[in-house]
Amino acid sequence: MTARALSDGGAVVVSDRSPRGLEERLEQERRRIAHALHDEVAQLLAVVQLALEEVRAEVPASVRSRLAEALARIDEAAGRVRRIAHELRPALLDDLGLMPALEFLAAGFAARGGPEVTVEGSAGGRPAPATETALYRIAQEALINVVRHAGARRAEIVVEAADGALRLTVRDDGAGFEVARARRPGAPTLGLLGIEERALALGGSCEIRSSPGAGTELRVEVPLGPAAGVPLDGRAGGLGGGDPSAARR
Amino acid sequence: MAIRLLLADDHQLVRQSLRALLEREGYQVVAEAGDGREAVRLARELNPDLAVLDVAMPELNGLEAARQIGRAAPRVRTVLLTMHDEEQYVAEALAAGVKGYVLKSQVAHDLLRALEEVAQGAVYLSPRVSHVLVDVSLGRRRIGDDPLTEREREVLHLIAEGRTTKQVAAALGVSVKTAESHRSRLMKKLDIHEVAGLVRYAIRRGLVQP
């Protein structure tokens, strides 16, 4: 896509073509639009609401109910704007941090008829924004997988900070799959590629354990230190040997 | 004497309409701030009775501003006025020592009521989010970056209320041994090793009232 954008006359100038650079810019753009929606459009609607509420007390009863109807529509519009902003990028993640954002994410999945998702652990303070974003998006992708493929009843998100690293584990009690088969070329990727890319971009590693009937466990570990980069030789996680049910990259 | 109030919101239009509403009701708006840092500075300088803070502000968001006002000018009672109805914000606000939480969409119904209650020393949350207060005080909900499980928070809550391990076990319907292991696990997680420290932590987290 980058190459095409450039050949189309250079309308989009991309200096950093790594997946990480692209993803970061996308995330910034999402943040900007979400912020504009939440903070400009929704705020204006609130001002209009307040003004109309004040007028309501002064108008004859016949007009009052129509005004109430209009107010209800404004409330609806404001709610929709907030939802779109949230879907683009939850303000929670910036304002409150990873753990509250994961909790809200988990509650959302459960509320939409998905499995019950518990969130536990601690990020040990606020990690770098890029780390928070990556782990949030990884958890989101993993939960989407759980809903789409696993048919799980329960899932669990655990965050642990230790030894200069942050570990995210997403576990479910669903159908599971054969990891080796999912890795064959042409197999449906289950969004795992995106998860791995995000982990590797932060100089971290990613491990999936699963087998049919035994649920799935995704473990992502990223360094907590500042300026974590991608090791040039791609050694990030090392090739974990031994356990045939574990695929590591 | 009129109640003195500080108004902080980065939208001038919002401040204008709020100011008009509040002054009509007899409040004295002593200052307006356009960002969180200014709000903290003005609160410290002017020591108003109430500070009404937007959450999404530049420089310093309303939650952090409330926290700092609580330290710099503890007499000032803070009320958040926000678009955010997510429970996580409400919980965090309570932990930051906020006394009122009003949804912007409910301003016309809720703000005056909230200010009245808070000025008298009560806590007020918009009805749509008021259940969070119950969850937090029962330890059912974590606040911010809390390493404890729900069970451990319940145990912490009971210990902070001065209950013995035996009483904790009875209250939760578990064995003394189980209660004891919850207790030692949470102490290890928090790296706090005496009860006084646990009480302080629980207060800071808003699990119990000082």
Interface residues (C-beta under 8 A of the other chain):
Chain A: H35 H38 D39 A42 Q43 L44 A46 V47 Q49 L50 A51 E53 E54 D75 A78 R82 A91 L92 D95 L96 G97 L98 M99 P100 A101 E103 F104 A107 E120 G121 S122 A123 G124 G125 R126
Chain B: H11 L13 V14 S17 L18 L21 V55 A56 N61 L63 M83 H84 E86 E87 Q88 Y89 A91 E92 K104 S105 V107 A108 H109 R142 G144 D145 D146 P147 T149
